[in-house]
């Protein structure tokens, strides 16, 4: 079923870019860097097109998209039909347009954007369609977003941009800020729904989800269960692919970004 469809899921992260094609054997995972070679003599520059989860260099981002889609086309060289790409909840309309333009210009097909924490929740196997709030924290290399999910959409969110990270997640200086931010989001919930959200706990996704000190600090701040999703670094790209195939898993997440 649907094996003939040419769908690609694309997660453009600050540190890593991950892509997955329907029917592909594995998630393609590459550093979010491109090499810019000067026209004359001189050393090539290594450019990071994505900073704090947002497109910082449109030209370089288009080259990164080209590389990521080339990775997926190792499995199938036919023209693409649709790309679902993730964006932070904090992305401005201009940020979203930059992602759309970069992807559409290379893919040459329909491009739809999905907020990354929603995709991560779907990729982690959470039921986000219920009326009871569900908490998720996505810990990326450049941006951390805590969200409340309800009725298939992000109903509330807070974000923190990270200036530096370690190989396993946020630095010690950032951990307290993330925990306080997430606890503040929980306190913003209506008093009647707060106990249910706390009892269901917090799911953590992203490359920093296995940062044990962060998980302990979150448990203390929220007074709630906190657990990392299975293979949390791949939650977004897997959720994007699931939404390609089953948009009804969330509330209208995949409309074309026009």
N, C-alpha and C positions, 0 to 999 in steps of 0.2 A: 504493500500500500504506500503510495506517494514516493516510491523509490526513484521514480523518474523525475521528480521535481528537483529543480536546481536552486535549493535554498542554502544560504550561508548565514551563520551567526558570527558576529564580530564584536569582540571586546577590546576596545582601544584603551589600554591602561597607561598610567604614567611610567611604569617600569617594564611591564610585559604586555604584549598584544597577543590575544588568543583568538583563533578562528576555527570553525567547524563546519564542514559541508555535510548535508544530508547524505548518508550512505558512506561517509568517509570512515577510515579505519581508526583514526585517532584525532585528538585535538592538536592543532598546530600551535606551537608556543614559541614566540621569539621575543628578543629584547625590543623595546619601543625606541629604537634608534635607527637613524639612516646616516649614511656617509655622504657628505657633500664635497665633491672634488672641485677645486678651483679651476678656472679656465686656463690659467697660465701655470707657471711654476709655483710650488708651495705645497705644504702638507694639506691633506684632506681634513675636513672638520667632521667631527661626530656630532650630530644634531639630535636633540630629544624633542620631537614634535608635540608631545603631550606633557603638560605640566599641571599639577593639582587636578588631574582628571579632565582638563579642558585642552582644546587645541590651541597651541601657542604659536605654531608655524604652519600655515595652511599648505604651502608648497611641500614642505617636508612631510606633513601628515598624509598628503596624497601619495607620496612615494612609499610611506609605510603601509598604507592601505594596499597599494599595488603588490608589495612584497607578501603581505598577509594573504591576499586573495590568490597569489601565485602558489603559496603553500597549499591551499585547499584544492587548486586545480591540478595538483599532482594526481588526484584521484579521478578527476573528470574534467575534460577540457571543453565541454559544451558551454554555450553562453549561459550566464546566470539569469535566473528569473526574479529572485528577490533576496535582499540582504536585510537582516535585522541587526541593528547596531545599538549598543548601550550608550547611555549618557548619564551623568550624575543628575540627581534631583536638583542640585544647586545650579545646574547649567542655565545660563541666560538664553533668551531667544537667539542672540547672536552666536553663542557657543553651540547651540543645537544646529543652527544653519551651517556653521563651519564643518561640523561632522557630516551633515547631510551632503554638502557640496563635495567634500573630499571623497566620500564613499561613492556617491552617484557618478562623479566624474570618471572614476576608475571602473566601477562595476558595470555602468551602462544599463542599469535596470532599476526597478522599484526599490526604494530604500525607506525603511520605517525605523523609527527610533523608539526605544523602550528605556524607562528609567532603570538604572542598574540595580538598585536594591530590590525592586519588584522582580526583575529577571533573576536575581540571586535567590530570592525566596522560592520562586518556581523551580529553579535548578536544585535547590536543597530539598525539594519535595514537600514544602509547606503548603497547606491549604489556605490560600489568601482570599478566598471568596466569601468567607463567613462574615457575619456582622460583628463578631467579637474581635477586638483589636489584637494584633500580633506584632511583636517587636523584633526587629532585625537590625543588626549593625554590620555594615560592610566596611572592612578595613583595607583600603588600598594603599599604595606606596605614596600617593600624593594627596589623597583626600579620603576622609572617613565620614560616612553618612549613617546616622541612626534614623530609623523610620518607624512609623506606625502603619501597618497594613490592615485594610478593612474593606470589605465589599469589592475586592479585586483591584484596588488602587492604593497609592500612597496617600494617606489622609493627613499625615503630619510628618515633618522631617527637620533635622538639624544637621549641619555639616561643619567640619573642621578641616582646613587645609594644613597639610604637613610640609614643613620645609625640608626635613631630613628623616630618613628611616634607617633601621638596621637591616641586616639580611633576613631577619625573622619578623620584622614588623616595626611598629612605632618605637621611637626612642623612649627612654625612661621619663624624660621631661614631658612627653606628649600623653603618656598613659593616664595621668590624673585628669588632664583636660578632656580626654575621650570619655572617661568614666563619669565625670561630672556632667558633661553634655548629655550623655545617654540617660542619666538619672533625672536630669531636668526635663527631658522629653517625657519620661514616664509620669512625672508630676503634673505635666500639662494635660494629661488625660482627665476626662470627667471623673469625679470621685467614684461614681457608680460602676465605672468600667475598669478602674485601676486594679482592683484585686484580681480580676480575671486575667488581665494582661500580665500581672506579676506572676500568677500561678502558672501560666503557660510558658513563662521564661523568655529568655533572649537567645536568639540564634545568631552566631557570628560567622560571616563569610569574608572572603578576600584573603590575600596572601599573608596578612598579619593575624589571621584567626587562631593560629597555634601559639601565639605569644602568651605563655602561661601567666606571666605577671599581669598582663592586661585582663585575662579571664578572671583571675582571682580578684583583681581590683573591681571589676564589674560586678561580681557576685556580692562583694561587700557594699558597693554603692547602691545597687538595686534591691538588695535583700531578696533575690530571686534566682532561680536556676539559670545558668549560663553555659552554653555548649557550642563548640565549633561544629559547623556542618561537615559532612564527609567531603574530603578533597575540596576544601573551601575555596581554593584559588580558581577552580573551574566552575563554580556555581553560576556565575553570570553567563558564561558562554553556553553552558548546558541549558540554562533557563531560556535563553534566547532561542535556541533550537527548538525546545519544547513549545514555545510560543509561536514559532513559525508554523509548526504542525497543528497546534491546538490553541488558537487565540482565546478560546473560551476559558482557559486556565486562569485568566486574569481579566480585569474589566477594561476591554477595548484598549490594549496596550500597544497595538501594532499598526496603527493607522499611518499611511505614508506621511512623511514630514514635508509638507508643501507650504 
